[in-house]
Each structure stands twice: as structure tokens, then as C-alpha cells.
Amino acid sequence: MHEDLMRQAIQEAEEAYRKGCPPYGVVIVQNGSVIGKGHNCVEIENDPTAHSEVQAIRDACRNWGNPDLSGCDLYTVFEPCRMCAAAIVWARIETVYIGARNAAFGAAISNSPTTFELMSSIHPVKVISGILSEECQKLISRVRQKSASDGGA
């Protein structure tokens, strides 16, 4: 089940990449059903907050009809940044399932203290990593390859 849901997040990431954005994707699940989806749209929307997690939270809240996503789980291809981790806490997501780690900016497991640790008095969030990690890492490597081919680091 976890792998199937991460594959749906990967599909969202591939959609972002087809649109010219970094391949980051998320699905939010309530009782086994996807209630929200999102992929990175920063470049398309000219909005620095349009990360995949934030997009999925917005979609889930609209579909659910409530800003409180208690009992929901979030599947993300790439470990959330601090902004997205804080949004996850405020949305009251129960568990975050991570594909690939984000060593530079990850705020869920890669860098201490994590945002989830810092905000645990507001709402505790469980984290499980390594779901289809190789597939997710391959998606993320596309960003680095493109950056290098464009003359970036």
C-alpha cells in the first residue's frame, strides 16, 4: 500500500517535471483514499510557496472542506523543507512518508533539530522514510543533471 501511494506521488513529480519544474510530488491520504495531490509549481505560478507539499495541503483542504487534516498521511517524493514541514504541522498531518532524503534542506529527518521536533508541542508528526527511495532519488537526480547541463552546479 505505501509503495502504491508513493508511486502516485512520483506521478505528481513527473507531471511537475513535464511542466518544467523540479520533479517533486505529494499525495495526501485519508483512510486509504487520496484526498489531495500536489506538485512543484514555483516557476509556473511565480510563487515561492508553491512547493508540492503546500499545493497538496491546499488541494486536500479544499476537497476535505476543512483546514484540519488530522488523521491524514502525506507521501512525498523528496523530504520537505522547513516551510513545508511547518505547513504539515499546521495542517495536523499524522504521518509523513518520505521517498528521498534532502541532505541540504531537509527538515523532517536530515537536519537537526527537525521542524517536526521544534513544533512538536503544536502537533506531533511521525516520519517514515525510504519508501521507493531509489526511484525517488532518480527523479531528484534529474534536477542536478539539468542544472549541470545548463552550466549550474
Disulfide bonds with the S-S distance in Angstrom:
none
